[in-house]
Amino acid sequence: MNTRERFLRTMNFEPVDRMPMMEWATWWDKTVDRWKAEGLRIEPQPGLHEGEALQLQMGLDLHLQTWIGFSTPATPKPAYHGAPIVTTMEEYERVKPTLFPVHPLNEERMRMIAERQRRGDAVAWITLEGPFWGPRTLLGIEPHLFAFYDDPELMHAINRDLAAYNRRVYEEVCGYFVPDFMTFAEDMSYNNGPMLSETLFDEFLLPYYQQQIPAIRARGTRVFIDSDGDITLALPWFKRAGIEGILPLERQAGVDLEKLRLSHPRFLFIGHFDKMTMPHGEAAMRAEFERLLPVMRQGGFAPSVDHQTPPGVSLENYRIYLKLLREYAYKAVQ
């Protein structure tokens, strides 16, 4: 069974020879720097980024992500992280010509991914910026939250344009390959739950998901939300929008995958392995895999570090994690 077939069958709740073994979000640069200081040497692979080459070197299943943003080099940069780029409709109209690139795809990379997907060597996926994430990048973190109330016309204008752009670029990607799954980048939850109400979700996000998701699913691409934090309360909202899965299911935010699976038995999940166990050695990591094992056995779930492996994890401990991941990938299907 090849990498792609194994992933697709898992997401279809079908039998597999073992569970997928993937790092959905490759490692922090500081983590890799630490491992290099501890003796790691990354062997380059033609056409692959360093993190992708390291997936293969670590014995993981290869996945190839393409993040397709809507800014260009000409788009003004915020003064600091979270600062606004635009504050009014007039400013948005002035900046808009620098947004929504005409040719956002790297043709050479697209062809490389298509070939690896065709051979079954890799899972191919894309990320599009969603109707919560998109306006925030332009309005700034705090002004964005006020804009739901203070400037709804601007919020809708940004999301209408973003939805149209996302539909276009998804079809362009499909000219090379149909993604096996995709994520809408949102990050609309934190440790206390979603950053907006269900009423605001229905007004400002739901219509724009509905403009995009049917065409994506019609092609056979599985649709996920990428949101940090506790997504428990928001999960039913996403289901109503036609979304099929969620990652990364952060344990430190209080997400309980077993409870989510009981409430949503056909929903798809990636992640949820508590990264905070990793510096504490094999016993702690084995206990975490034992916690995940019942849901692993049900299918529809690819266990992975619930966010990027942090730099507090030594190379030795990461190799122990990989050994256990392989052991439980087989144990889950026995």
Secondary structure as GFF3:
##gff-version 3
##sequence-region A 1 334
A	DSSP	alpha_helix	3	11	.	.	.	ID=ss1
A	DSSP	alpha_helix	29	37	.	.	.	ID=ss2
A	DSSP	alpha_helix	50	57	.	.	.	ID=ss3
A	DSSP	beta_strand	62	68	.	.	.	ID=ss4
A	DSSP	alpha_helix	89	95	.	.	.	ID=ss5
A	DSSP	three_ten_helix	96	98	.	.	.	ID=ss6
A	DSSP	alpha_helix	107	119	.	.	.	ID=ss7
A	DSSP	beta_strand	122	129	.	.	.	ID=ss8
A	DSSP	alpha_helix	133	139	.	.	.	ID=ss9
A	DSSP	alpha_helix	141	150	.	.	.	ID=ss10
A	DSSP	alpha_helix	152	174	.	.	.	ID=ss11
A	DSSP	beta_strand	181	185	.	.	.	ID=ss12
A	DSSP	beta_strand	189	190	.	.	.	ID=ss13
A	DSSP	beta_strand	193	194	.	.	.	ID=ss14
A	DSSP	alpha_helix	198	204	.	.	.	ID=ss15
A	DSSP	alpha_helix	206	210	.	.	.	ID=ss16
A	DSSP	alpha_helix	213	218	.	.	.	ID=ss17
A	DSSP	beta_strand	222	227	.	.	.	ID=ss18
A	DSSP	alpha_helix	235	240	.	.	.	ID=ss19
A	DSSP	beta_strand	245	248	.	.	.	ID=ss20
A	DSSP	three_ten_helix	251	253	.	.	.	ID=ss21
A	DSSP	alpha_helix	257	263	.	.	.	ID=ss22
A	DSSP	beta_strand	268	273	.	.	.	ID=ss23
A	DSSP	three_ten_helix	275	280	.	.	.	ID=ss24
A	DSSP	alpha_helix	282	296	.	.	.	ID=ss25
A	DSSP	beta_strand	301	305	.	.	.	ID=ss26
A	DSSP	alpha_helix	315	331	.	.	.	ID=ss27
###
